[in-house]
Amino acid sequence: MPTSSNMEIDFKDKSENWQYDKLITIGGEKEGGEIVASIAITDQKGFGTRVNVLASAGNPCSQDLRCVDGVVYIGCGAYLFVIDTRDQAIARYLLDGYFGKMYEASDIDDPDPKFSILATSASEVLAFSKTGELLWKQSPLGVDGIVLHRISDGHLIGSGEWDPPGGWLKFVLNLASGALI
């Protein structure tokens, strides 16, 4: 179960009944649709929030959760959702193609993180601040997947797949601005 210093988050069986104090429903730009994923957010006092992701978010073939300092990141379908649990503010980011993966500073050995989360899609990288604000977005870096390898001297080094299957090309981004080097 992913944790932050004061919260736990986890995917739950969408048909399961479980106790929660708040309900948040998120999805794509179209209204409605069946629930394709449910997430439990529990704080240190035991209060819970249930987040239901609707089918309008897209096919949830790749999904991930992260929680950093009270900000919950949910990657599912073609979207990345950012929920600030302190004020229940929700931001929705439509991704290019599909959600790929999320990385925290510790996932890619950043000794001095300027970001909270890096997220990838089929062709782009998005960087978020410690308060959940979008810092920058860079694309196109591939057409069918992005992998982030490491951070070195203020540069983010990754690969994008341009000619599937297997046609990966390296890229280097300025970590502070997202500019392609």
Salt bridges, closest charged atoms under 4 A:
ASP64 OD2 - ARG66 NE 3.71
ASP84 OD1 - ARG86 NE 3.17
GLU104 OE2 - ARG66 NH1 3.15
ASP107 OD2 - ARG66 NH1 2.71
ASP112 OD2 - LYS114 NZ 2.42
GLU124 OE1 - LYS137 NZ 3.57
